[in-house]
């Protein structure tokens, strides 16, 4: 029965909808798993009587959908929700010491969509303070003394630990893709604006994306069908042409991440993919500075009233961001946003001129760093977030210490459906390559 906790979302939903796995039995498995694992991982915020609530909600769900053929696509699936999303009946603390009543707001639209699709909110997951860099207590399930990444720390860890098959988070620099890679799971960040951020505490509205975590790409796609605006499954076609973005951006990656990228590129080439190296982003330092300008300026404006009234409650790292943002005037912010739009267009023009369907790059500069004082460097995700392009990370082997690494795939804006279709094939290919490598070395693939 415990196999259900690591089952794919597609298999789990079939079992729950058809009563192969009765919903009360599934909740019992989850309750035991939470007792066994979350005391170590600390992915979820404490909630008294969590499973009493869930049993009431599951009973209501069963009464509403007694017949299996009527049950919605995510019937009974337990979902972790990052604690910057408002959820009716839950306080929102955003990883901060501010009074929850100050932060209160209407339920997030995307949470409502998940619930309408039959999902059950397992609970709020730990976030860094206001989705910036001040970390919470969450540990990496793959190696407890290492960070899970951030800012969607608890959501990534919840999926990696088998506590939830699906968890939602946000990304403003690299807060979905990086923790997913650190924890060895799949992370997906859709095109900017394809999933509503209404009901989510913003950090920088011009950069904020809702994203999510699952054990595999098929699970990420199951959520995308529910959450993404105007979802239309992509038809199968030719293999995508892939670009490796050479230059100062890729130079930021560490040795193990670069080695994993090269191995993945070779495996893809052998499988018939066209993989082309393309010089890209020679002005990457300026791109990174612009991102930080927009982030700081917009965060300062979002937090203006809260920070004025509760400055002493903020973590020093968040305070530094807000003070820095206060120094950015409206003209400079407008200029930075205009340059952001030009950057997005330049990437699309390069893809067109070079015949590139998707970029491949490391999901992070390396594996999860040891220690919990930092959530790691998000720089490998920064340009794609700034451009608002859909991004996906799939597991891509491990370093020599056995820590997970990820491969990041990025497609044109509004090509989310194609990206997930391509990602499914790439995930399978890399999984097979990892199994071959593990058999040769005599180690197991996690």
N, C-alpha and C positions, 0 to 999 in steps of 0.2 A: 504493500500500500504506500510506503514512503516514496516509491518511484514517482508517484504523482507530483511530488514537490519539485522534481527536476524535469517533468514532462514538458514538451513544447506546448505553447498556448493553444495551437490548433488541436492537438490531441486532448488536452485538458478540457477545452470547451466542448468537444464532441462527447466526452465522458460525462461532463456535468449536465449538458443539455439532454442527453439520452438516459440519464440516471445509471449509467455504468458505474459512475462514482457519485453516490448520493451526496448532496450538498452538506448535510450534517456530518458525514464522514470526512469530507474534505476539510471542514472547519476544525474537526478534531485533530487531523494531521497538522494543520497550520498551528494550532495551539501548542501541540507538543514541540513542534519545530521552534516556535518562538521561545519557549522555555529553555530549550537546549542551546540555542545559538545566539539569541539577541542579547543575552547578558554579556557575551563576549564581544560581539560585533557592534552593538549599540546603534543600529541603523534607524530604529524607530524611537519617537518620543514616548515617554511613559503615558499610559492611558489606563486608569482604573476600570476594571470590568470590561475590558476590550471585547472579550469573546461573548459576554452576555449581550452586549450591543449587537455584535455580528450575528448572533443566533436570532435575535429579534428581527434584524434586517433580512436575514436569509429566509426566515419563516414568511415574512411579508412578500418576498420575491417568489417563493414557491406558491403562495396563495394567488399571486397575480398571474403566474404562468404555470398552471398545473399540468398543461399538456406540453410534451417535449417539442413538438413541431412549432409551437408558438414562442418558444424561448428566444430571446435576443442573442446577438453574436458573442457577447462576453458574459453570458449568464453565469453568475457565481464566481467569476474570476476575482481573486483578491489583488488589489492594487495599492501600492504605496504612493503617497502624495507628499511632495516636498513642502516643507512648512513655510512657503511664501505664497502658496495657493490657499485662498479662502475656501473652506468646506463647511457647509451648514452643520452646526452642532459641535464644531471644533474651534478652540481658540487658535489664532494665528500669532506666533511669536517671532517668526523669521530669524530664529537663531540669536535673538537679541534679548536685552534686559528691559526693553521698553514695555510699558503696560499693554497687554493684549487688546484692551478696549480702545486704545489709541489707533491700533493697526486694523481694527475690524472693518470688514467690507462684505459685499455680496459674494455668493459662491461663484467660484471660477467657472466660466462657460465650459471649458474643456472637462472639468470634473463632472459637470452636469451631463455632458455627452457620454462620458464613461458610465455613469450611473444609469442613464437611459438605455445604454447597451447591455445592462445587466450586471455590471461590475460592482463589487463590494469594496468600500474603502477600508483596507486593513488598518490604516492609521497614517499619521503624519510622520514623514521621514526627516531626519536631521539635515539641516542646511548650515552652511557657513553664515555668519551674520549678514543679513540682507543680501545674500547671494554674492558677497564679495569674498575676501580672503581670510577673515578671522575664522579658524576652524572650530568645529564642534567635536564631540567625543568619539565619533564613528571610526572604526578600524577596518582595515582591508581584510575581507574574509580569506583571501589567498595567503596572507601573511600578516598576522595581527599587529606586528610591530611596525607596519608600514601604513602610510596614508592611503585612504581609498580615493583620494582626489577630491575635488570640489568644483563648484559649490554644491552640486547635487550629491553630496557625499552619501547620505543615507539611502537615497534611491538606488544608486549603483550597488552599494553593499547589500541592500535587501535582495536584489535579484541574484547577485553572486553567491549569497549565502543560502539560497533556496527558501527565503522567507516570503517572497512574493514573486509570481511569474512576470509581473509587469509593474513598473514604477515610473512616475512622471517627474520631470525636473525642468530646469531652465538652463539656457546658455546665453551668456552675454560676451564672453570671450571663448572659454573652452570647457564649460561646466557640465556638459553632457558627454562629449566625445572623450575628453581626457579621463574622467573617472571610470567610464565604461572600459577603456583600454587598461587602466590600472587594475581593475577588478576582473578582467578577462571575460567581459560580457559584450553584447551588442548594444550600441547606443545610436540613436537616430535623432538628428536635428533637421526638421523640415525647412523649406523655403520660408524666409522672413514673411510673417503675416498669414501663412496658410493655416495656422492654428491660432485662435484668438487668445490674447493675453488678458482679456477682461476678467477681473477678479483675482489677478496675480499681482502681488506687490512688485512694482517695477524697480529696476536698478538704473537702466539707461534705455528708455523706450525705443530709441532708434536702433538699438542693438539686441534687445531682448528677444529670445525665441523660447517657445515651449518645446521640449523634447522628451524622449522616454528611453527606457532600458528594457531589454528582454534577453532571454537566453540565446535566441537565434534570430536571424533576419525575418523568418516567417512570423515570429511573434511580434516583431516590430511592425510588420506590415498589417497584422491583425488590428493593432491599435491605430495605425495610420488610416485604415478604412473608416474608422469611427471618428477620428479627430481631425483629419485634414479636410479643409474646404474643397468641395467639388472633386472628390476622389473618383478617378477613372482608371481601372487596372490597365497597365501598359501591355500592349501586344508583344509577343515574342518576336524577335528579329535578329539581325546580325549581332555579332559580338561588339561591344563598345570599344572605341579606340581610346586608349588611355595615355595620359600625359604625366610625366614626372617633372615637377617644377624645379628645375635647376636654378641655383643662384643663392643669394644671401638668406632667403627663407629656409631652404633645405639645409643650409650650413648650420642652422641653429640646432638641428637634431644631433643627438649623441650617437656614439659608435654602435651600440646595440640596436637602436632604432633604425639607423641607416642600413645596418646589415640585414635586418628583417625586411626592410623595404626592397633591398636588392634581391633577396631570396624570393620575395613575393613577385617581383617584376619578372624574374627568370621563370618562375613557375607559370605565370600568366602567358609569357611569350611561348613557352613550350606547348601550352594548351591552345594556341592559335590566336591569342589576343595581340593586336598591334599595340606595342608599348613604345612611346616616343618621348625622348628627353627634350624638354623645351625650356630655354632660358625664360625666367619669369620673375617679376617683382624685383628688378635691380634696386629700386628705392624702398626696400622692405623696412628699413629703419624709420623712414618717414611714415609709412603705412602704420607701423606700430605706434608711433607717437600720436598720429591722428586718432587712432582708436582710443588711446588713453585720454586724449583731450575730450572727445565726445563722451566717453564714459564718466569722467570726473564732472564735467559740466552738467550733464543731464542728471547724474546722481545728486549733485548739490541742489538742483532745482526740485527734484522729487522729494528730497528730505528736508527742504528749507524749514518748514514749520516744526517738524519733529525734532530736528537737530537744534533748533533755537530753544525749544522747551526742554529737551532731554539730553543735551550734549554730554553730560557726565556719564550717561548710561551706554554710550557708544564705545566699542572697542577702539583702541588707538589706531589700528590700521584703517578702519572705516572712517574715523574722524579725519585722518590725514587725507583720504580721498575727497571728502566733502569740502574741507578747507581749500584743497587745491582746486576743486571745481568752482568754488566761489570766485576765484580769481580769473576765470574764463568769462569774458564778456559775451554778449549776445552776437556781436559781429563775428567774433572768432569762432563761435559755435556754428553760426550759419556757414561760414567759409569751410569749416571742417566737414559739415554735412554735405556741402556741394562737392567737395573733393571725394567724399565717400561714394557719391553717385557716379562720379567720373571713373573711379576705381572699379566699381561693379561693371560698368560698360566696357572698360579696357580688358577685363578678364574674359568677358563674352566675345569680344572682338578677336582676342588671341585664340580662343577655342575655335572660332569659326575659321580663322586664317590657317590654323595648324591642323584642322580636322580632328579636334579632340572632343570626345563625348564626356569624359570624366577625368578628373585629376586623381592620382594616387600619391599619398605621402604618409609619413608616420603620424599616428594619432596623438603622440606625445613625444617629448624630447628623449624619453627613455622609459624604463619601468618605474613603478611607484617608489618614490624615495622612502627611505627608512625614517621613522619618526612621525609624530602627529602635529608638530608645530607649523607645518607648511602643507599645502595641498598640491604642490608641484607647479610647474611652469606651463601655462596654457598657450604658449606662443605658436605652436603648430596649428592651432585652431583659429587663431586671431584673424587672418585675412579672409577666410571663408565665412566667418561670422559677420565680419564687417561688410562683405559683399552680399550677405543674405542668401547665400546659396545652400542647397540641401547637402548635408554631410552625414556620413554613415561610418561607423567603425566596426570592424570585425576582428576577432582574435587572429593573431598572426605570430604564433609561436611564443617563445619565452627567451629571456636572457640566460646567461650561464649560471645564474642563481635560481632559475626556475620561475622568475617573476613574469607575468603576462606582458605581452606587447600587442599593439593593435595596428591594423592598416586602415587608413582613412581614405574614403572615396568621396569625391565631391562632384556634383553635376550642375548643369545650368539651373537657374531659378525656374521653379514650376515643373521641374523634371523629377519630382519626388518618386512618382510611380516607376519610372524607368530606373532610377537609382536603386530602389529596393529590389526590382527584378534582377538587375545586374549583380547586386550585392548578394543575392541568394546563390547565384552561380559561383561568384568569387569565394564566398564563405565555404562552399562545398569543396572547391579546389584547394583552398588553403588548409582545410581540415584534413584532406587526404594527404597533402604534403607534410603536415605536422605528424600524422600517424606514421608515414614512411620514415621521417627523421627520428621519431621516437623509437621505432622498431630497430633502427640501425644503432641507436645509442643505448638501447635496453631500458629506456625510461618510459613513463606513462604520460599520456596526453590528458591534461586536466580540463 
